[in-house]
Amino acid sequence: MTLCLQTRLPAPFIRTRDTIRPTQPFYEPLTARDAWFLYAERAHTPLDLGTVYVFEGESQVPGGRGALGVEETIKERIHLVPRYRQRIHRVPLNLVHPVWVDDPHFDLGAHVRREVLAPPGDGATLRRLVMRILARPLDMRRPLWEMTVITGLRSPRDPGSRGGPSERGGRVVIVNRAHHAMVDGVSSVDILTLLLDTTPEGYTPEPPAEEWKARPEPSNWELIRPALWNFGPAAKTERSRVPAIWNTRRLPWTGLANVGRKIVTPRPDLFFNRTIGPQRTGRGLKVPLAAFKALKERFGCTVNDAVLAVVSEGLHRWFKSRGEVVPEKVRVFCPVSVRGDDSRGRGGNQISGMVLELPTGDLPIDERLRRIKVTTGDLKRTRQAIAADKLAGLADWAPPTLLVLAGRLMSNPQAGANINVTNIPGPQFPLYSGGAQLLEVWPFAPLYPSMGLGVAIVSYNGDAYFGLTADPGIVPDVEEFTALLREAATDCAALVTPG
């Protein structure tokens, strides 16, 4: 998801000078893992990652542009992120994976849009607009990202006034979207990385050495020929990886067995695991991060374990309130970064995941947390995420046409899970854009086929922000689930509250 909140890009992505020479054909192949997100996307399941950023309405710097000036900030810095001026080019019959090419018709105005929130300018109105934005697929003919700048959100401290971007207390909202094929949700190289600063004053990057011009596209023959004869540096690199990846002494055999067992074992049949439609609804929940850190200290678990305990308790209460049969366990997919130190800062998806059985039966909260701690500890010891990454690596040697077919046929690529829960740590200090402080960060992960509910969490500046995405045709009561999550978080915090 586009949730990475780094304020500086590591090498090799930061380029102080744009050295593009529009003479030779340019292309960059997608990895099999990146291409999978293109193959698996359907009309009703756009696989782009969305984040809602809420800024102050005014810059703290006199004369500063604030978040309203985001388009000007992009103009100053977009040369530092070449991917955001590149589009997908597909080869006929999917003989090879798609490639990135420069977009000769790149128009920043087509990617930065503006909306004025309708009266009364409250949170409910904002939610409806945000969900409509997130539900529409990105234009595959253009670079796979967009931002929508929303004004007219009134301040919660002034409920009687609609407020505006120039009025004290008003808010500016930026809805950022980027396709899963270009960024992963745990270690993304995201354009907002370059738009956010650690101080209100920010910085002005060195301008490019020359005006950007799109490099020529390769011909289809240039793309297909290396695959036919399997020569070229890319093929040589992939061949050299085989012995290293599948060294039998280093394989996490127990983890591989666990992954395989979950893939072939049917998941619990839950009411929100149905064929999803095109509509989306969402809710948000903010919890002090200190509560999860206190649980970590008290129970010797991780912050992620504490977050999963809240989700587990919330699901338990939700099933009961709906009159559903309460399952003893719910299968959860948790994305995990497998990005090594040698790949920090590189683009593309380098994520795998843990698939765990979340205890949702009738248990005391502290016992629920202890069981989650044991389960996640076992998964880490058996290196399940690394094992899943090894299996996913097989796609690098599968014919693209086979992956296309698999992407279209596989109804749920997340190892037969019931729900995705993505937890992403962010910076615990304030960030700024154009001198305006970033106040809130709300993550919204895509819904996968037959998953009518998804949960994403990101921490920022002392708080954990829960973003819930749902198909209202399957989950009409996501607001009720959010309220029960809030109760669960309060009761979990009470475990470590003195007195």
PyMOL commands that set and color helices and strands:
alter all, ss='L'
color gray80, all
select helices_A, chain A and resi 32-40+67-80+82-85+92-94+108-110+123-135+191-195+220-229+233-245+253-264+289-299+303-322+341-343+365-381+384-397+400-409+478-494
alter helices_A, ss='H'
color red, helices_A
select strands_A, chain A and resi 28-29+48-56+86-89+99-102+112-116+145-153+171-179+281-288+329-337+351-359+419-424+432-433+436-444+453-460+463-470
alter strands_A, ss='S'
color yellow, strands_A
deselect
rebuild
show_as cartoon
